[in-house]
Amino acid sequence: MSCSNARSYTAELLSKQIVRAYWDIVVKLTNAEAIAIAGTITPKFTHHLAEYSFTKYPAADYARYKSVYASKSASNVEVHASLFWKWGHVGKAKIPEAQLQLIHKVENLWPEYVQAKKCIGAKETFAWWRSKLPKTAYITAAYITHLIHHADPLPIIDQHNFRAMNSLIRAVRPTHVATSVPRTWQDIEDMQSFISGILVHLPGKSAEELDRFLMMYGRSIKLKKPKKPRKLP
């Protein structure tokens, strides 16, 4: 698929989506909102940042994946390991069959992506992978796009940091509406805008640290389903 076709796919995908009220408004925080959110984050920052496991997500491996993907060389030997890393499977011998099949699909598609030389921008790259991978593989397509275009900078996005972002925005903007999980390119742009807007009010903190904080904070506020009462014998 050419990049022009990928763009057509994106337009078609958007036309089929249920319209959300906030789609027309990119999450661009006012200065007052950014300061308020930074004030909320600061007392919690160290605690949640410490919850991030570098054993589960080794930093050196992550740095290597970004370098390899960004090079766009015809052979990418890190696909298997990089997806293991993203799914938190480092050190595990077995993973779900569906994930294993997805790894093989990405490995097979990589040379084709590299040949699509007009896929220069992150948006086009994301559209290309979304058009090739299963509809349920949004996070994988976004992650691959991040690894390739991390220097833009383009953040990682997942259900956890997305939940954290929207919760923090809602605290200062009660009318803010969002889906429960990220689904579109706009969600990635919103995350990029949110991180850059908050970071200037968190002196001494890096974008990588803020990303890790959002991931762990998002996990901590996830609503847990109440346990069903045990049936009496």
SVG drawing of the C-alpha trace seen along z (x, -y; Angstrom):
<svg xmlns="http://www.w3.org/2000/svg" viewBox="-25 -31 46 58">
<polyline fill="none" stroke="black" stroke-width="0.4" points="0.0,0.0 1.3,-3.4 1.2,-6.3 -1.5,-8.0 -3.6,-5.0 -2.8,-5.0 -4.1,-8.6 -7.3,-7.5 -7.7,-4.7 -7.4,-7.2 -10.1,-9.4 -12.3,-6.4 -11.7,-5.3 -12.5,-8.7 -15.7,-8.9 -16.9,-5.6 -16.2,-6.6 -18.9,-7.8 -18.5,-11.6 -17.2,-12.6 -17.8,-16.2 -14.1,-16.8 -12.7,-15.6 -12.9,-19.2 -10.9,-20.5 -7.3,-19.4 -6.3,-19.0 -4.4,-22.3 -4.2,-23.4 -4.4,-27.0 -1.5,-28.1 -3.7,-28.2 -4.8,-24.6 -1.3,-23.4 -0.1,-25.1 -3.0,-23.5 -2.3,-20.0 1.4,-20.4 0.4,-21.4 -1.7,-18.2 1.1,-16.0 4.0,-17.3 3.2,-15.8 2.4,-12.5 5.3,-12.4 8.0,-10.7 5.7,-8.0 4.2,-6.9 7.5,-7.2 9.1,-4.8 6.4,-2.2 7.7,-1.9 9.7,1.3 12.9,1.2 13.2,4.9 9.9,5.3 10.8,2.6 14.6,2.4 15.7,-1.1 18.7,0.0 16.6,2.3 14.0,-0.4 16.8,-2.8 18.0,-0.1 14.6,0.5 14.2,-3.2 17.5,-3.4 16.8,-0.3 13.3,-1.3 14.2,-4.9 17.0,-3.7 14.3,-2.0 16.8,0.6 15.4,3.4 16.0,5.9 14.6,5.3 15.8,8.0 14.2,6.2 10.5,6.7 10.0,9.7 11.9,8.3 10.4,4.8 6.8,6.1 7.7,8.4 8.9,5.3 5.8,3.3 3.5,6.0 5.6,6.5 6.7,10.0 10.5,9.6 11.8,12.8 8.6,14.8 8.9,18.1 5.3,18.1 2.9,15.4 -0.7,15.6 -0.9,17.0 -2.7,13.9 0.3,11.8 2.7,14.2 0.8,14.0 0.9,10.2 4.7,10.3 5.0,12.5 2.7,10.1 4.8,7.1 8.0,8.9 6.6,9.8 5.3,6.3 8.4,4.5 10.3,4.8 7.1,3.6 6.9,0.6 10.5,-0.3 9.9,-0.2 7.0,-2.7 9.6,-5.5 7.0,-8.3 5.9,-7.4 8.0,-10.2 5.8,-11.7 4.5,-10.1 0.9,-10.5 1.4,-8.6 3.4,-5.9 0.6,-5.4 -2.0,-5.3 0.1,-2.7 0.4,-0.3 -3.3,-0.8 -4.3,0.2 -2.2,3.4 -2.7,4.6 -5.9,6.0 -8.4,3.3 -7.7,4.4 -4.0,3.6 -4.2,-0.2 -1.7,-0.3 0.8,1.8 0.5,-0.5 0.9,-3.6 3.9,-2.0 5.7,-1.1 5.0,-4.7 6.5,-6.0 9.7,-3.9 10.2,-5.1 9.4,-8.8 10.4,-9.1 12.7,-12.1 9.7,-14.3 9.1,-13.9 6.2,-11.4 5.0,-9.9 4.0,-6.3 0.2,-6.0 -1.7,-3.3 -4.8,-2.9 -3.0,-3.9 -1.4,-7.2 -4.5,-8.0 -6.7,-7.5 -4.3,-9.6 -4.3,-12.4 -8.1,-12.6 -8.6,-12.4 -6.1,-15.2 -7.7,-17.4 -11.2,-16.7 -10.2,-17.9 -9.5,-21.4 -11.9,-21.3 -15.1,-19.5 -16.6,-19.6 -13.8,-17.5 -15.1,-14.4 -13.0,-11.4 -13.3,-7.7 -12.1,-5.1 -9.3,-4.0 -7.3,-5.8 -8.6,-5.1 -7.4,-7.7 -4.4,-9.7 -5.9,-12.7 -5.5,-10.9 -1.8,-10.6 -1.6,-14.3 -3.5,-15.2 -1.1,-13.2 1.9,-15.0 0.3,-18.4 -0.6,-17.5 2.9,-16.3 4.6,-19.3 2.2,-21.7 2.7,-20.2 6.4,-19.6 7.3,-23.3 5.7,-23.6 7.7,-20.6 11.2,-21.9 13.9,-19.2 11.5,-16.5 12.0,-14.9 9.3,-13.8 10.3,-10.2 9.8,-10.6 6.4,-12.3 5.4,-9.4 6.4,-6.8 4.5,-8.8 1.3,-8.9 1.5,-5.2 1.7,-4.3 -0.7,-7.0 -3.2,-5.8 -2.9,-2.3 -3.5,-3.5 -6.8,-5.2 -8.2,-2.4 -11.6,-1.4 -11.6,2.2 -14.6,4.3 -16.2,5.4 -15.6,9.0 -18.6,11.2 -19.8,12.7 -18.9,16.3 -21.8,18.7 -22.7,20.7 -22.4,24.5"/>
</svg>
